[in-house]
Amino acid sequence: MSARGLPLIVLRPEPGCAATVARAAALGLDAHGCPLFAIEARGWTPPPADAFSALLLTSANAVRHGGAALHRYRSLPVWAVGEATAEAAREAGFTIAATGDAGAQALVERMRGQADQILWLCGEQRSAIAAPVATITALPVYAARRIEPAPQLAALLAEPAVAMVHSARAGKALGELVGERAALSIAAIGARAAAACGPGWRALAIAARPDDEAMLELAQAMCQKPPGETFARMTSR
């Protein structure tokens, strides 16, 4: 292990991957960007804005890839899953009603009594969200496409390292790539992402909050642990 600790592997799509690598490097970590997916716009038919009372955004990708049709929803208050998503929405001209810090389900529960018809601009692959007293219309505007891993990924996965897993999709893909898992530690964004990785890793821990800052705090601690030591597992939220 180098003076900077174990290598950190960042698997999320661009442009988030480069942003996370830069933050990790600022913390002194030996970070490597190796996206497993690329995000692409998907064609969609925008429904009338006046049919909804709120706009739910669970990823900044919806803003980046939604296209010109997004403008017709600027009158709707935006409920954003995290600060990065909220910032992307603000830059696109939206007004933020609330920003979550505990995942999409918790955010929707906060919407109880404040919105009864919710338009959710989302990805093609997404986790279910329950809203017993409201109607959620899920409309995919982007999709994740599996891409060929960076050439250095195989070498990084063959040695002790820490991988950041930002989604269940990335966790599943990582599990498919790695046969011998005893040397690799996982810093996951949430319980679903952790579960998708499967068993057998050196350590599998979940960030205190579902955001990049909390994941980097966790990853930094894991990178500083010598390969022979066990990292205490965090309980899921």
N, C-alpha and C positions, 0 to 999 in steps of 0.2 A: 504494500500500500504506500502511495506517495505521500509527501507532506500535505497535499491537499485532500487526502483521504481517498476512498474508493471512487472510481469513475462513476459519473452520473449519466444515465441514458434517458433522454427525453424523447418520447414516442409520439407526442401529439402532432396533429397536422399544422402546416404553416397557415397563417403567420404566427400562430401561438407558439410553435416550437422555437423559433428564433428568439422570441421575446422571453420565454422561460430560460433558454440557454444563456441569454445576456444577464438575466437576474441572477442565475446560478453562478455565473462567472464573477459577478460583482461581489458575491459572498465568498469567493475564493475557491469554488468547487471546480473540479475537472469535468466539465459538462460537455456532452456530445449530442447534437441533434440528429435523430434518426427516425423521421416520421414513417408511420406504417400506412397512413391514409392521406389522401388529398381531398379537399372539400370543393365541390362543384355546384354551381347553380342548377336548379331543377325548374322546368317550366311549370307554371301554376296559373290558375284562373282566380283573380281576386274577387271575393264576394263584396257586396255593398258594405261600406263602413258603418252605415247607420243601423245595421243589423246587430251590432255589438256594442257592449258598454266598456270593454277594456281589451287591451292587447297584452298577451303574455309572451315574453321572450326568455327562452332558457339557454340561448347561446348567441354570442355576437355574430356567429355565422349567418343567422337569419337576416341581420342588417347588412352584412357584407355582400350577401348573395341574393337578397330578395328582389333587387332590381328597381326600376322606376315605379312599379305599382305600389311600393311601400308608401309613397307620398300621400296616397289617398287615406291613410290611416293615422295621419299626424294629429287628428283631432281626438284620438282615443288616448286615455291615460295608459302609460306603459308600466307593467309590473315586470321587473327584470330580476333574473335569478341571482345575479352577482354584480359587483361593481364594474367589471370589465364589460359585461353586456350592457349595463346602464350607460356607461361612457360612450359606447358605440352608438347607442340609440340617441343620446343627447347630441352627438356630433351630426347625426342624420336629421336633426330637427324635431325629435320627439320630446314630450314632457314626461318625466318619470314620476309615477305615483308612489312607488315603493321599490326598494332594492333588498332582495333577500340575502341571507347569509347561511342558510341551512338546507339548501336544495329546493327543487321545484315543488315537491309535495307540500312542504312547509309554507312556501310562498303562496300557493293556491289556498291553503287553509286560512291564511291572513286575509284573503280576498272575500271571505264569507261576509255577506251583507253589503258589499261594496260594488260587486259586479255579478250580474246574473247570466250574461251572454259574453263568453270569453273567446276571443280569437287567438289561437296559439300558432304562431309561425314557427315551425320546427324543422327538424331534420327528417329524412326518410326513415331512419332507424331511431327509435326513441323509446324511453320507458313510459309505462302507463302512469297517468295522473288521475286521481280520484277527486271529484268535486260534487258531493251529494246534493248540494243546494244550488248548483249552477250548471250551465251547459258549456262544455268546452268543445270548440270546433278546432281540431288539429289539422293544420294545412302545411304539408311539407314544401319548403321552398329551396332546400339544398340537400345534397346527398354526399356521403363519404365513399370514396373509391379506394379500394386496396391498391397499394403501389409496391413496386419492388423496393425492398429495404436498402438503405445506404450500404455500400461495400464494407464499411468498417463495423457494421453491426454484429456480424458473425463473430469477429474477433473479440469485441467487447462482451458479448454474451458468454464467451468461453472462459472468462476469468471472473474473479470476484468483482461485483459491481452492484449498483443500485439503479433500478428502473422506475421512472415515474409513469404511472398509469392513470390517465385522465378520463377514461371511459371504460365501460364494460366491453365495448367493441375492441378497444386496444388491448385489454386484458386477455380476451379470447385469442386474439391474433398473436400476442406474445407467447401464450401457452402453446400455441401450435408451432412456434419457431424453436422453442427451447426443449430439449430432451432431458439433459442432466441439469436439475434446478438447484442443487444444494449450495451453489456458490452465489446465487443471485438473490438480492433482496428487493422487495416491491414496496413502493410508497404509493398508495392508492387514494383516489379522490373521495371514494365512498364505498359503502358496503357492496353495492352491485358490481362495481369495478373490481373490488377485491375478490369477490366470489367467482367472477368470470376468469380470473387468473388460474384457478384450480389450486391443488395442494403441492407440497414438496419443496417450496422455496426455503432459502435460508431464513428469511423473515418476511412477513406480510403484515403491513401496518396501514392504518387508515388515518388520514389527516384530520385534525381537529375541526376544520371547516372545509366545505367543498369549494375551495378557491386555490389559485396558484400560490399565493403567499403562504398559506398554511401547509400546502404540499411541499414547498421548498424548505420550510422550517423542519418538517419531518425528514425530508431527504437529506438535509445537511447533517442532522443527528445520526442518521443511518450510515452516511458516508464516512463518518468519523469513527465508527465502530470497527475494530480489527476483525478480519475474516473469521477468526476463531471464536469470537464472542457472539452471544445471542442477543438480538435486539428485542426488548420487551414489546409484545404485541399490544396494540391499542384496541380498545373495544369499538365496535361499530356504533354509529350515531343512531 
